[in-house]
Amino acid sequence: MSEPDVTEGVGHPPESLIARLRAEPERAPEHIALAAAERFGPQAERWVSLWPGHDPAKLAKIAYRKHVRLARVEGAALGVGGFVTAVPDLVALAWIQSRMVFYIAAAHGYDPTHPMRPAELLAIQEVYPTAAEAREALDGVGRHMAVALAEKGLRGRDQALVERLTRYVVRRVARRAAGRLVPLLGAPIGAVQNGNATAEVGQKALRFYGGEKGSARADAGREPA
């Protein structure tokens, strides 16, 4: 089997998502998970349908490798701007990591459009202890959003958003994140950190959907054999 292309259709995070993140930075992971589910759930479903009879583990690992590569390229490209590009850099990284998880789930036979996929994404990224708790939080996001968007004085929230996103997408390397905020120096650091952080999330997703826990999740959108 020739390696399926997973690089098409990544796109940029929608401007509406950026607005929600700046209005409510403390809920950045939840907003990203919901937006990613809307964009990448159907996309992953179409992608996996092109490979009938595929080996789930092999297809999942292809999705894993290619998204890690995408994350490294993204980190090098946006890292040159330092703090000016810190928000788009970190949002783009979260976008790529989220897409990877949906594709890995689809490769292993899980319906990528199921409501539990964004919740599982947050559990894999250790935002919540369990997918059930994450789903409860996601169900409450809309109620908070109207108030947050109506608030005035959103200026200065980019710093809070950078801090929240750094903890979210580069948890293990956050203490070295200052280097990526320095122009030019940030490019090589961003490429390495983005790749490493995405690889870590990808390994967790491979175990989550491909291991024993994954095989027991028949009630959470698993396609029939």
Order of alpha helices (4+ residues) and beta strands (2+ residues): alpha-alpha-alpha-alpha-alpha-alpha-alpha-alpha-alpha
